[in-house]
Every structure is written in structure tokens, then in C-alpha cells.
Amino acid sequence: QRDRVMARFDFPGLETAPMAGAERSDELFFQLGLRHSAGDEANLIEAHKWFTLAASRGHREAAVRRGELAAEMSAIQIAEAQRAARAFLAMH
């Protein structure tokens, strides 16, 4: 397993921030991906989901980070992350 070079960031309240009408939802989603991708409580499925959502809104670095995570994940985990991203879009 590769060493991750991602820093841990704390963004209290981001997950409950209003999504509708957010001017920079791509950046918000990217920051959520960063939050879930590093630290002792990293959740690669959640991180992949948020990076996917950010990338779908044109955030280039999110696409890069998503690719880095995918290299560390199983096909089942990636599929779960993709389902979670689709579910989020369906609800918002």
C-alpha cells in the first residue's frame, strides 16, 4: 500500500451545508473528499464519492485524487462509492 500524501483537514459542518444554490459546490465536494481521504478515520468509499461529485462539476484535482484512491480500492469499493454518488445526486 502506498503512503498517502494527503493532509488531514477539519471542516466542521461541511456535510450539513446547504447544497442547493452553492456557488462552488465542486470545491465543497472536493473538500469533503479530502476530509474523508486522510487521517485515522479515513473512509475511501466516502472520499471517492465526494471526489466523483466534485469531478462531475469540473474540479480537475478531484478527478486526480479520485484516481489515486481508486488505485487503493477494490472494484467492490469503487462500485459502492459510485452508487453512493448516484444516490446523492438523486436526492439533491
C-alpha positions in Angstrom: 0.0 0.0 0.0 1.3 3.4 -0.9 1.8 6.2 1.6 -0.7 8.9 1.2 0.5 12.4 0.9 -2.8 13.9 1.8 -3.1 16.2 4.8 -5.9 16.0 7.3 -8.3 18.9 7.2 -11.1 19.6 9.6 -14.2 21.3 8.1 -16.9 21.3 10.7 -20.4 21.4 9.3 -19.5 20.9 5.6 -21.6 17.8 5.3 -24.7 19.7 6.5 -24.0 22.8 4.4 -26.8 23.6 2.0 -26.1 22.1 -1.4 -28.8 23.8 -3.4 -27.5 27.0 -5.0 -24.0 26.6 -3.7 -21.8 28.7 -6.0 -18.8 26.4 -5.7 -20.3 23.0 -4.9 -17.3 21.5 -6.8 -14.9 22.9 -4.2 -17.2 22.0 -1.3 -17.4 18.4 -2.6 -13.6 18.4 -3.1 -13.0 19.5 0.5 -15.3 16.7 1.7 -13.3 14.2 -0.3 -10.1 15.5 1.3 -11.7 15.2 4.7 -12.7 11.6 4.2 -9.4 10.5 2.4 -6.9 11.0 5.2 -6.4 10.5 8.9 -7.0 7.7 11.2 -10.7 7.6 10.3 -10.3 7.7 6.5 -13.2 6.3 4.6 -12.1 5.7 1.0 -15.6 5.0 -0.2 -16.9 8.3 1.1 -13.8 10.1 -0.2 -14.2 8.6 -3.7 -17.9 9.6 -3.7 -17.2 13.2 -2.9 -14.3 13.4 -5.4 -16.6 11.9 -8.0 -19.2 14.6 -7.3 -16.6 17.3 -7.4 -15.1 16.0 -10.7 -18.6 15.8 -12.2 -18.8 19.6 -11.7 -15.4 20.2 -13.3 -13.0 20.1 -10.4 -9.8 18.8 -12.1 -7.8 17.9 -8.9 -10.8 15.9 -7.6 -10.5 13.7 -10.7 -6.8 13.2 -10.0 -7.4 12.4 -6.3 -10.2 10.0 -7.2 -7.8 8.1 -9.5 -5.3 7.9 -6.7 -7.9 6.5 -4.3 -9.2 4.0 -6.9 -5.7 2.5 -7.1 -6.0 1.6 -3.4 -9.6 0.3 -3.6 -11.2 -2.9 -4.7 -13.7 -3.0 -7.5 -16.5 -3.6 -5.0 -15.5 -0.5 -3.0 -15.4 1.6 -6.2 -18.8 0.4 -7.2 -20.2 1.2 -3.7 -18.7 4.7 -4.0 -20.3 5.2 -7.4 -23.7 4.0 -6.1 -23.4 6.5 -3.2 -22.6 9.3 -5.6 -25.6 8.5 -7.8 -27.8 8.3 -4.7 -26.6 11.7 -3.5 -27.4 13.2 -6.9 -30.8 11.6 -6.9 -31.6 13.2 -3.5 -30.2 16.6 -4.3 
